[in-house]
């Protein structure tokens, strides 16, 4: 083969030079350089890193625009202690309290400050865990405040444009790989040096995301220096699904995975730090177990509720509010709340007073609206006190109530009758609503008559003064009392709900009823399970009864208070029994469509024992 001539040699040399130039250009294009912050910014960064709360509020921006409540502060303090010194911590917060947001920013805090080198996020499914990784990736790439404080991370992340291939081939200033990695399940921060050649504390920090029932045993990573890293911090973010929460066997399996596989991720000689953000779906589920100080004292469980104590008017003014909300909407209900706010707020205590939605006036109004909108799910989602659903419930429909009609005519008294009671509710803007019932042995009951009194002087004009309201209601009670006294089924006792009228009006009328209409009358107040308890005033004489008590202030001022939820359940159970059976209730013959619909307006959806008290929903 003939030798190369000079022209050929020149061409080869030129080609080699070009290839080297192209390779060098490509390598140069992959090199990323960052500039350290000014000393003032470094000092600010150091100052913020001493407090998780301040760090989150500075970098989280609008996510933490409202002040933290006491529950937030207590839980963040435990979370920070777990990050810095280790240990395990579980917290259940009301839905919408920002629990997930806090924990996501806490993960970023761990990674960027270098407090933890290998963080694993475990959720009910892998998809949910990957959502937190995507959140961290997005913040590192797009947050201006993080870029100002941590350019040794964000500069390299921004240069990838979110593309894994660019991250894979990215180089740092000395031509070595930067080490940054992106994927759906993993995020690895770059390993770079500062101007003096020292490594940053965040170098090579790892974030992984997995589903709880996936492959999570034996997680480890080899670093560029040859060191083997094992997980040193785990975030369990809602590790149960609604389906798994309802199954004891799935809860048992997940509990074993957490206590065995998860807490063993750090290796045989090291105890891992772990935090759990959860919601109690039902009593005895996975979340409830780890929040139970007796079952898992090592997890330092914190259970927080939206409402700490309910308003004194929960079963009076707030019932009327709920009716307005359902019938006319938020605007009309809010107008009613604004008119009666002082009385409707009294006795209430909401854990986060800044939690007020648009168009609402206070945190307790927001909570009451959530209760109306969410129904019985409110107790699990916002109170972390789920109500057990099961055999204690009664299925009641208007057709079932109507089927309890008998051959008895309206106003006719059954032969087994021992006493007759009229029960009345007052709606000053509408009417007096009354039902007359006969009672016999074994709690057998029968409706004898029911109806409305809505003629003059009712309704009470909106512009009426307080004294005019009292006079109109008093006069209406006297007129209606004479009507009741004239019925064929004349009541032996007239019980009047005092919650819908100005304070003291019904108590005063009841004391004078024998003279004004010839009937024995008593003022009563129904209280839901949250508010019912015997009075504690030593100046009153209290006579207890079955889920009720009679309060005697003086001879002409006395009233009854009863557990409305308990007696509503008794009434519902009565309509499910056959007429004449012990504990049953029946109707006279005829159609009672509207009456039956009213009976079924509120139904027992759940009942359970929580904190030593029986709860009805």
Secondary structure, 3 states (H helix, E strand, C coil): CCCCCHHHHHHHHHHHHHHHHHHHHHHHHHECCCCCCCHHHHHHHHHHCCCHHHHHHHHHHHHHCCCCCHHHHHHHHHHHHHHHHCCEEEEECCCCCCHHHHHHHHHHHHHHHCCCCEEEEEECCHHHHHHHHHHHHHHHHHCHHHHHHCHHHHHHHHHCCCCHHHHHCCECCCCCECCCEECCCEEECCCCECCCCCECCCCCCEEEEEECCCCCCCCCEECCCCCEECCCEEEEECCCCHHHHCCHHHHHHHHHHHHHHHCCCCCCCCCCEEEEEECCCCCCCHHHHHHCCCCCHHHCCEECCCEEECCCCCCCHHHHHHHHHHHHCHHHHHHHHHHCHHHHHCCCEECCCCCCCCCCCCHHHHHHHHHHHHHHHHHHHCCCCCCCCCCCCCCCCHHHHHCCECCCCCCCCCCCCCEEEEEEEEECCCEEEEEEEEECHHHCEEEEEEEEECCCCCCCCCCCCHHHHHHHHHHHHHHHHHHHHCCCCCCCEEEEECCCCCCCHHHHHHHHHHHHCCCCEEEEEEECCCCCCCCCCCCCEEEEECCEEEEEEECCEEEEEEEHHHHHHHHHHHHHCCCCCCCCEEECCCCCHHHHHHHCCCCCCCEEEECCEEEEC
